[in-house]
Amino acid sequence: MDTIKRINKDLELFAKNIKEIESIKLIGEEEKIVEMAENYRDDTRYYLEQKDYITSFGCITYAHGLLDAVRLQHNLIIDE
Protein backbone atom coordinates (compact mmCIF):
# COMPACT_ATOMS: atom_id res chain seq x y z
CA MET A 1 0.00 0.00 0.00
CA ASP A 2 1.45 3.36 -0.90
CA THR A 3 1.81 6.20 1.56
CA ILE A 4 -1.12 8.32 0.38
CA LYS A 5 -3.51 5.35 0.42
CA ARG A 6 -2.31 4.43 3.91
CA ILE A 7 -2.91 7.93 5.25
CA ASN A 8 -6.35 8.07 3.64
CA LYS A 9 -7.20 4.66 5.12
CA ASP A 10 -6.17 5.95 8.55
CA LEU A 11 -8.33 9.06 8.04
CA GLU A 12 -11.31 6.79 7.27
CA LEU A 13 -10.65 4.73 10.40
CA PHE A 14 -10.41 7.92 12.46
CA ALA A 15 -13.79 9.07 11.08
CA LYS A 16 -15.31 5.71 12.08
CA ASN A 17 -13.83 5.90 15.57
CA ILE A 18 -14.83 9.52 16.17
CA LYS A 19 -18.39 8.66 15.17
CA GLU A 20 -18.31 5.83 17.71
CA ILE A 21 -17.67 8.19 20.60
CA GLU A 22 -20.39 10.69 19.65
CA SER A 23 -22.89 8.63 21.61
CA ILE A 24 -20.98 8.65 24.91
CA LYS A 25 -20.78 11.29 27.61
CA LEU A 26 -17.26 12.62 27.82
CA ILE A 27 -15.89 13.13 31.32
CA GLY A 28 -13.45 15.75 32.59
CA GLU A 29 -10.69 16.54 30.12
CA GLU A 30 -11.91 14.02 27.54
CA GLU A 31 -13.60 16.73 25.46
CA LYS A 32 -10.29 18.54 25.21
CA ILE A 33 -8.52 15.30 24.26
CA VAL A 34 -11.05 14.61 21.50
CA GLU A 35 -10.69 18.19 20.26
CA MET A 36 -6.92 17.74 20.16
CA ALA A 37 -7.35 14.51 18.20
CA GLU A 38 -9.59 16.30 15.70
CA ASN A 39 -6.99 19.07 15.35
CA TYR A 40 -4.33 16.47 14.57
CA ARG A 41 -6.70 14.92 12.02
CA ASP A 42 -7.02 18.36 10.40
CA ASP A 43 -3.23 18.72 10.45
CA THR A 44 -3.01 15.34 8.73
CA ARG A 45 -5.10 16.65 5.84
CA TYR A 46 -3.10 19.87 5.65
CA TYR A 47 0.26 18.09 5.46
CA LEU A 48 -1.14 15.58 3.00
CA GLU A 49 -2.08 18.48 0.70
CA GLN A 50 1.45 19.89 1.16
CA LYS A 51 2.86 16.49 0.15
CA ASP A 52 4.64 16.23 3.51
CA TYR A 53 3.70 12.60 3.98
CA ILE A 54 5.93 11.89 6.97
CA THR A 55 4.40 14.70 9.02
CA SER A 56 0.92 13.80 7.79
CA PHE A 57 1.36 10.19 8.88
CA GLY A 58 2.75 11.31 12.23
CA CYS A 59 -0.27 13.53 12.81
CA ILE A 60 -2.84 10.82 12.08
CA THR A 61 -0.94 8.37 14.26
CA TYR A 62 -1.00 10.83 17.15
CA ALA A 63 -4.71 11.56 16.52
CA HIS A 64 -5.48 7.83 16.79
CA GLY A 65 -3.51 7.57 20.02
CA LEU A 66 -5.42 10.41 21.64
CA LEU A 67 -8.78 9.07 20.50
CA ASP A 68 -7.91 5.52 21.55
CA ALA A 69 -7.16 6.75 25.07
CA VAL A 70 -10.74 8.05 25.35
CA ARG A 71 -12.16 4.93 23.69
CA LEU A 72 -10.24 2.75 26.13
CA GLN A 73 -11.62 4.68 29.12
CA HIS A 74 -15.16 3.93 27.89
CA ASN A 75 -14.52 0.26 27.08
CA LEU A 76 -14.90 0.81 23.35
CA ILE A 77 -11.67 -1.08 22.68
CA ILE A 78 -11.94 -4.76 23.43
CA ASP A 79 -8.82 -6.81 24.15
CA GLU A 80 -8.86 -10.11 22.36
N, C-alpha and C positions, 0 to 999 in steps of 0.2 A: 504494500500500500504506500503510495507516495505521501509526502509530507502534507500537502494541501488537503488531500482526502482524509488523512488522519485527523487533522485539526477540525475539519468540518464534521467528521464523525463524533469527535469529542464535544463540539458545540451542540449537536443533536442530543447527545446523551445528557448534557447539562440542562437543556431545555426540558427533557423528560423528568429529570430529577428535581428541577425547580418547581415544576408543575405538581409533583408529588407532595411537596411540603406546603403548598398553598392551602391545604385543608387542615393543617395543624395550627395550634396556638403556639406562637413563639414566646419563649420565656426569657426574661432578662436581656442580656446582650445579643441574643440570637438574631434579632431583627438587624442589628448592626452587622453581624457576621454574614447574613444573607445578602445584605446590601453590598458589602465588600466583595462577596463572591460575584454578584452581578456586575460590579465595576470591573473586576478582572475579566469577566466574560466580554464586556464591551472593549476592554483593552485588547483582548484576543482578536476581535474583529478588526480593530484599528491596525494592529501590527500585521495582520494577514493582508490587509489592503496595501500596506507599505512594503510588502514582500519580505518582512523581517520574520521569517518563519520560526527561528529559534526563540525569539522573545514571545511570539504569538503562542507557541506550544507551551512555553513556561507559564504564561498567564492562564491558559485554560487548565493546566495541571494544578496550579494554585487555587483556581476557582473551584475545581472539583474537591480539593482537600478541605477548603472552608465549608462547602456545602455538605460534604460527607460527615464532618464533625457534628453538624446540626442534625443530619439524618440519623446518625448513630445515637445521639441523645434521645431521639424519639422512636427508637427501635425500628427504623425504616430500612436498616441494613441488617440482613440476617446472615449470621455465620453458618457456614455449611461444613 
